Amino acid sequence: SARVVVLISGAGSNAAALLDAAAEPGYGATVVAVGADRRGAGGLALAQEAGVETFTVPFADYGDRGEWNAALSERLDAYRPDLVVSAGFMRIIGAEVLARHTVVNIHPALLPAFPGAHAVRDALAYGVKVTGATAHFADSGVDTGPVIDQVAVRVEPGDDTASLHERIKSVERRMLVDVVGRLAREGWSVQDRQVSLGGPGIRQSPST
Ligand code: GAR
């Protein structure tokens, strides 16, 4: 089974959906740890309840971004993940981590529209009628890597940031569970930004 480390900053509802899915036989991926950039992240308690190891690399504990990234990289290496999933992890993952790990990020908008930390607010403010959720491979840009999957969500009259984000999150969770399972079971390849399922993607150990 593919080894997955999930990174979170907040409530961890997407991480929780992955933990549930990974508990099913045949899913193809196991969550080996859930990590956060802050000690209070709600999702850490959910992971502990599920019996999954947790760790924190609090940004405030390090002198600068480089030191923090080195610490994160070291923690990730220890888990030998096949995939790192950034599920509401509100920090930019540095080049040293990206060079060593495949990182899947989820984003609450239809990229390339509305990248950044306030995607739902920005989409509402723009007045779009359709937004959604994106799963993509992380690269060195902010929400710029190759798209794996997207799901559209309509903006309803009267929506505010909270109501719209909730509706996005309910489809985002299902998309994330589907994407991680497929990457784990089928592998993948990326060429000229085009992501195809099937291919060498994951280095599965011979016993799987
Ligand atoms: C998710 O909607 C995720 O896409 C978003 O934060 C939420 C986390 O919810 N991420 C970003 O905005 C990254 N730019 P969760 O903690 O309940 O899974």
Boltz pocket constraint, residues with backbone or C-beta under 6 A from the ligand:
constraints:
  - pocket:
      binder: B
      contacts: [[A, 8], [A, 9], [A, 10], [A, 11], [A, 12], [A, 13], [A, 14], [A, 15], [A, 43], [A, 87], [A, 88], [A, 89], [A, 90], [A, 106], [A, 107], [A, 108], [A, 116], [A, 117], [A, 118], [A, 119], [A, 165], [A, 169], [A, 172]]
      max_distance: 6.0
